[in-house]
Amino acid sequence: MKKLGYRVLVFLSAAVIIFIGVICFYLFKVIGPTPLHCGTMNIIEAYKIAGKSECMHGGKLFPLGSRCNEKTGWWEFSMIVKSDSQCLTACVIDTQAKKAEISWRCTGGLQK
């Protein structure tokens, strides 16, 4: 009876380790790692600029949803906003001007 319990424990431990590995693989390969720099600005400096901007009055920053937009040269942080709108908001930080603003990103769909 003890050997069966030990084998089950080993099997479950291996299954958990494999599950965690699959999740890590998905997060890294599919979503991609969060960059540490965007142009000349690192993520910490961008977060500090966002913290002193209008972004903090519009909601809460979600730094795990950050990305560097190479085309615009802007950091983009997802935001959690308490609002009735259907907009997906982000705080965008211009790496050249060192200013942040809210990007509402509304789809223009009609509300019922």
C-alpha positions as MATLAB code, in Angstrom:
seq = 'MKKLGYRVLVFLSAAVIIFIGVICFYLFKVIGPTPLHCGTMNIIEAYKIAGKSECMHGGKLFPLGSRCNEKTGWWEFSMIVKSDSQCLTACVIDTQAKKAEISWRCTGGLQK';
ca = [
       0.000    0.000    0.000;
       2.825    2.420    0.822;
       4.543    1.773   -2.538;
       1.344    2.601   -4.398;
       1.022    5.868   -2.475;
       4.661    6.731   -3.173;
       4.246    6.043   -6.890;
       1.126    8.177   -7.050;
       2.965   11.000   -5.273;
       5.880   10.773   -7.728;
       3.487   10.715  -10.685;
       1.539   13.744   -9.446;
       4.756   15.651   -8.739;
       6.018   14.944  -12.257;
       2.649   16.004  -13.715;
       2.765   19.316  -11.826;
       6.328   20.008  -12.992;
       5.384   19.261  -16.598;
       2.289   21.485  -16.308;
       4.365   24.393  -14.982;
       6.877   23.857  -17.792;
       4.126   23.993  -20.420;
       2.740   27.221  -18.927;
       6.213   28.818  -18.885;
       6.831   27.733  -22.480;
       3.501   29.248  -23.540;
       4.139   32.534  -21.763;
       7.624   32.911  -23.204;
       7.102   31.632  -26.758;
       3.550   32.726  -27.526;
       3.186   35.929  -25.525;
       6.884   36.760  -25.468;
       9.092   38.177  -22.780;
       8.550   41.705  -21.534;
      11.317   43.870  -22.957;
      13.510   45.778  -20.525;
      14.314   48.644  -22.905;
      12.394   50.566  -25.531;
      14.802   52.716  -27.468;
      16.836   54.516  -24.818;
      14.262   54.189  -22.016;
      14.110   51.234  -19.658;
      10.887   49.850  -18.225;
      11.502   51.269  -14.734;
      11.922   54.827  -16.027;
       8.758   54.429  -18.126;
       6.817   53.182  -15.115;
       7.983   56.184  -13.042;
       6.887   58.626  -15.777;
       3.518   56.888  -16.014;
       3.127   57.096  -12.239;
       3.405   60.900  -12.343;
       1.007   61.311  -15.276;
      -2.703   61.423  -16.021;
      -2.582   57.636  -16.359;
      -2.765   57.281  -12.594;
      -5.962   59.360  -12.490;
      -7.624   57.189  -15.125;
      -7.077   53.809  -13.497;
      -4.385   51.372  -12.424;
      -1.396   50.336  -14.471;
      -0.971   46.680  -15.304;
       2.808   46.406  -15.868;
       2.652   42.719  -16.793;
       0.765   43.854  -19.882;
       3.588   46.118  -21.034;
       5.241   46.176  -24.408;
       7.529   48.324  -26.510;
       6.007   49.631  -29.732;
       9.079   49.819  -31.965;
       7.250   51.793  -34.690;
       6.162   54.655  -32.445;
       9.002   54.459  -29.915;
       6.478   54.263  -27.077;
       6.124   52.075  -24.045;
       2.566   50.763  -23.678;
       1.195   49.632  -20.310;
      -2.226   48.010  -20.146;
      -4.595   49.664  -17.698;
      -7.431   48.559  -15.477;
     -10.101   51.261  -15.632;
     -13.412   51.427  -13.812;
     -15.641   52.661  -16.592;
     -18.833   51.783  -18.437;
     -17.079   52.212  -21.772;
     -16.001   49.286  -23.932;
     -12.557   50.798  -24.450;
      -9.341   48.866  -23.945;
      -7.163   51.464  -22.304;
      -3.414   51.755  -22.190;
      -0.934   54.232  -20.804;
       1.511   55.173  -23.545;
       4.872   56.730  -22.717;
       6.763   58.597  -25.414;
      10.423   57.646  -24.943;
      11.684   60.812  -26.671;
       9.456   63.433  -24.999;
       9.335   61.487  -21.716;
       5.583   62.126  -21.378;
       2.696   59.760  -20.764;
      -0.968   59.857  -21.732;
      -3.984   57.579  -21.778;
      -4.841   55.868  -25.046;
      -8.517   54.870  -24.840;
      -8.555   52.522  -27.873;
     -12.299   52.466  -28.306;
     -13.686   50.195  -30.999;
     -16.647   52.455  -31.823;
     -19.178   49.680  -31.277;
     -22.670   50.630  -30.228;
     -23.655   50.017  -26.635;
     -27.027   48.421  -25.890;
];
